[in-house]
């Protein structure tokens, strides 16, 4: 009996060691390669071609001398005589217009206000303008920060400017600023916060030049006409024609670890992703948020 017990323990030991050796074996190289939904390795030709196209051109471009676009020069020239609404795609250089006009004002001993709708964007512009003009020239005013509030250039949220305008109106005073920049001016149409932009535009004295920047205003001429009627000052519209200068590319990481374009060559949802959204998971249960006949994307 003791002998048989030792034999049983020996067999269990050897079976355990055998299992450990089996699990410790190196994985075949093919298991690390992207696979299709049926478990076969993904086709390298189409996948590599699509991936190269998706990632092509990404990186730091070669430095070249800066040359302003015609719409930027047009906006700067118009600011000498009138309010200006600039509509141009993201990445096309709207901030450059504001920066150069602010530079001209600071050199002449004048003052400017640069407003944004978001604290994060305000902080980013604050750092950008400090690098451009120096810390002594730039202040910031948000609900969380108040630094160098007497500086000739103030960067802040639109709510803070609106409050200053209200305070000046109540006190019978005039706000000491020569230019107000409204970045992301399309927030005027925001259901919850749009009244802040409307009030700030209405309360800004007509002697103060206004520069409004946006990438998504579709009715720019109508918007500019409304500003003219409110302020009694002409508001010119400057538009950059053409597509976005920095294109956006959307991708999707598949379960087999392949990065595929979100849209196909026809501009519609990639068929691989569409099939994935309709796929029935193993066990007959669908994942969270997936209903039969409905897509998640």
C-alpha positions in Angstrom: 0.0 0.0 0.0 2.7 2.5 0.8 4.4 1.6 -2.5 1.2 2.2 -4.5 0.7 5.5 -2.8 4.2 6.6 -3.7 3.5 5.6 -7.3 0.3 7.7 -7.4 2.2 10.7 -6.0 5.0 10.1 -8.6 2.5 10.0 -11.5 0.9 13.2 -10.3 4.3 14.9 -10.0 5.3 13.9 -13.6 1.9 14.9 -15.0 2.2 18.3 -13.3 5.8 18.8 -14.7 4.6 17.8 -18.1 1.8 20.4 -18.0 4.2 23.1 -16.9 6.6 22.3 -19.7 3.7 22.5 -22.1 2.7 25.9 -21.0 6.3 27.2 -20.9 6.9 26.4 -24.5 7.6 29.4 -26.7 4.6 30.6 -28.8 4.9 30.0 -32.5 5.8 33.1 -34.4 2.5 33.0 -36.3 0.6 33.5 -33.0 2.1 37.0 -32.7 1.0 38.1 -36.1 -2.4 39.8 -36.7 -5.1 37.3 -37.6 -8.4 37.5 -39.3 -11.7 36.7 -37.6 -11.5 33.0 -38.6 -8.1 32.7 -36.9 -6.0 32.8 -40.0 -3.1 35.3 -40.3 -4.2 38.6 -41.8 -3.4 39.2 -45.5 -0.1 41.1 -45.5 -0.5 42.7 -48.9 -3.7 44.7 -48.4 -3.1 45.3 -44.7 0.4 46.7 -45.2 -0.7 48.9 -48.1 -3.6 50.3 -46.1 -1.4 50.9 -43.1 1.2 52.6 -45.1 -1.4 55.0 -46.6 -2.9 55.6 -43.2 0.5 56.5 -41.6 2.2 58.2 -44.5 3.3 61.7 -44.0 2.9 61.6 -40.2 5.9 63.2 -38.4 7.7 66.5 -38.1 7.7 68.4 -41.4 10.8 70.0 -42.7 11.2 73.6 -41.6 10.6 76.2 -44.3 10.5 80.0 -44.2 7.0 81.1 -43.1 4.9 82.9 -45.6 1.5 84.2 -44.6 -1.5 83.1 -46.6 -3.5 85.8 -48.5 -6.5 85.4 -46.1 -4.2 86.2 -43.1 -2.9 89.4 -44.7 -6.4 90.4 -45.8 -7.7 90.0 -42.2 -4.8 92.1 -40.8 -5.4 94.9 -43.3 -9.1 94.9 -42.5 -8.6 95.2 -38.8 -7.1 98.7 -39.3 -10.6 99.9 -40.2 -13.3 97.5 -39.0 -14.3 94.4 -37.0 -13.3 91.2 -38.6 -14.8 87.7 -38.6 -12.4 85.0 -39.8 -13.7 81.6 -40.8 -11.0 79.1 -41.7 -10.4 75.4 -41.0 -8.5 74.3 -37.9 -4.8 74.4 -38.4 -4.9 77.1 -41.1 -3.4 79.9 -39.0 -6.2 81.9 -37.5 -4.3 82.5 -34.3 -1.4 84.0 -36.3 -3.7 86.9 -37.3 -4.6 87.6 -33.7 -0.9 87.3 -32.6 0.3 89.8 -35.3 -2.4 92.3 -34.5 -1.6 92.0 -30.8 2.1 92.5 -31.6 1.3 95.7 -33.4 -0.9 97.0 -30.5 1.7 96.2 -27.8 4.4 98.0 -29.8 2.2 101.0 -29.9 1.6 100.9 -26.1 -2.0 99.6 -26.4 -3.9 96.7 -24.8 -5.7 93.6 -25.9 -8.0 90.9 -24.5 -7.9 87.3 -25.9 -10.9 85.2 -24.9 -11.4 81.4 -25.2 -14.3 79.2 -24.1 -12.2 76.7 -22.2 -9.8 76.9 -19.3 -7.4 74.4 -20.9 -7.3 76.4 -24.1 -6.8 79.6 -22.1 -3.9 78.1 -20.3 -2.4 76.9 -23.6 -2.7 80.4 -25.2 -1.3 82.0 -22.1 1.8 79.9 -22.4 2.1 80.5 -26.1 1.8 84.3 -25.7 4.3 84.3 -22.8 6.8 82.6 -25.1 6.0 85.1 -27.9 5.8 88.4 -25.9 7.4 87.8 -22.5 5.9 87.1 -19.1 5.7 90.7 -18.1 3.4 91.5 -21.1 0.8 88.7 -20.5 -1.7 88.0 -17.8 -4.4 85.3 -17.3 -7.8 85.5 -15.8 -10.0 82.4 -15.4 -12.1 81.0 -12.6 -9.0 79.3 -11.2 -6.1 81.6 -12.1 -5.4 85.3 -11.7 -1.9 86.3 -12.7 -0.5 89.6 -13.8 -4.0 91.1 -14.3 -2.7 94.5 -15.1 -0.7 93.3 -18.1 -1.3 94.9 -21.5 -2.4 91.5 -22.9 -4.9 89.5 -20.9 -5.9 85.9 -21.8 -9.0 84.6 -20.2 -12.4 82.9 -20.5 -15.2 84.8 -22.2 -17.2 84.8 -18.9 -14.5 86.8 -17.2 -14.5 89.4 -20.0 -18.3 89.6 -19.9 -18.1 90.2 -16.1 -15.6 93.0 -16.5 -17.8 94.6 -19.1 -20.8 94.4 -16.8 -18.7 95.9 -13.9 -17.5 98.7 -16.1 -21.1 99.5 -17.2 -22.4 99.5 -13.6 -19.6 101.8 -12.5 -20.0 104.1 -15.4 -16.4 103.4 -16.4 -14.8 102.4 -19.7 -12.8 99.2 -20.0 -9.2 99.9 -21.0 -8.6 97.7 -24.0 -8.2 98.3 -27.7 -8.8 94.9 -29.2 -10.9 91.9 -28.1 -10.3 88.5 -29.7 -13.1 85.9 -29.5 -11.5 82.6 -30.2 -14.0 79.8 -31.1 -16.7 82.4 -31.7 -19.2 79.8 -32.8 -19.9 79.2 -29.1 -22.4 82.0 -29.6 -24.7 79.2 -30.9 -24.2 77.1 -27.8 -27.5 76.4 -26.1 -26.2 76.7 -22.5 -23.4 79.3 -22.8 -24.1 81.2 -26.0 -25.7 84.1 -24.1 -22.2 84.9 -22.6 -20.8 85.6 -26.1 -23.9 87.5 -27.0 -23.7 89.7 -23.9 -19.9 90.2 -24.4 -20.4 91.4 -28.0 -23.3 93.7 -27.0 -21.4 95.2 -24.1 -18.1 95.8 -25.9 -17.8 99.5 -26.7 -17.8 100.2 -30.5 -14.5 102.0 -30.2 -12.9 98.6 -29.4 -11.9 96.6 -32.4 -13.2 93.0 -32.4 -11.6 90.0 -34.1 -13.7 86.8 -34.1 -12.2 83.5 -35.1 -14.0 80.2 -35.9 -13.6 77.1 -38.0 -17.3 76.1 -38.0 -19.5 79.1 -38.6 -21.7 78.3 -41.6 -23.7 81.6 -41.8 -20.7 84.0 -41.5 -22.3 86.8 -43.5 -25.5 86.7 -41.4 -23.5 86.6 -38.2 -21.3 89.6 -39.3 -24.5 91.6 -40.3 -25.9 91.0 -36.8 -22.7 92.3 -35.2 -22.8 95.4 -37.5 -26.4 96.2 -36.4 -25.5 95.8 -32.7 -22.3 97.9 -32.8 -22.8 100.3 -35.6 -19.4 99.3 -37.0 -18.8 97.4 -40.2 -17.8 93.7 -39.7 -15.9 92.2 -42.5 -15.8 88.5 -43.3 -12.6 86.8 -44.3 -12.7 83.2 -45.4 -10.0 80.8 -46.2 -11.0 78.7 -49.3 -10.2 75.1 -49.7 -9.9 72.1 -47.4 -8.3 71.7 -44.0 -4.5 72.1 -44.4 -3.8 69.5 -41.8 -6.0 66.5 -42.7 -7.6 64.3 -40.1 -7.2 60.5 -40.3 -9.3 58.2 -38.2 -8.3 54.6 -37.4 -9.7 51.6 -35.5 -7.7 49.0 -33.6 -9.2 45.6 -34.4 -9.3 42.7 -31.8 -6.5 41.0 -33.8 -4.3 44.0 -33.1 -4.5 45.4 -36.6 -4.8 49.2 -37.1 -7.3 49.8 -39.9 -8.8 53.0 -41.4 -12.1 53.9 -39.9 -13.5 54.7 -43.4 -13.1 52.8 -46.6 -12.0 54.3 -49.9 -15.7 55.1 -50.6 -15.9 57.3 -47.6 -18.2 54.9 -45.7 -17.5 52.9 -42.6 -14.8 50.2 -43.1 -16.6 47.0 -43.9 -14.4 45.0 -41.5 -15.5 47.3 -38.7 -19.1 47.0 -39.8 -18.9 43.2 -39.8 -17.3 43.3 -36.4 -20.2 45.3 -35.0 -22.7 42.7 -36.2 -20.6 39.7 -35.1 -22.2 37.4 -32.5 -19.8 36.7 -29.7 -19.1 33.2 -28.6 -21.7 31.8 -26.2 -24.5 33.6 -28.0 -24.3 36.7 -25.8 -23.6 40.1 -27.3 -21.2 42.6 -25.7 -22.4 45.6 -23.8 -24.1 48.2 -25.9 -24.6 45.8 -28.9 -28.1 45.0 -29.9 -29.2 42.8 -32.7 -29.6 44.8 -35.9 -27.8 47.8 -34.4 -24.2 49.0 -34.9 -22.1 50.5 -32.2 -20.4 52.9 -34.6 
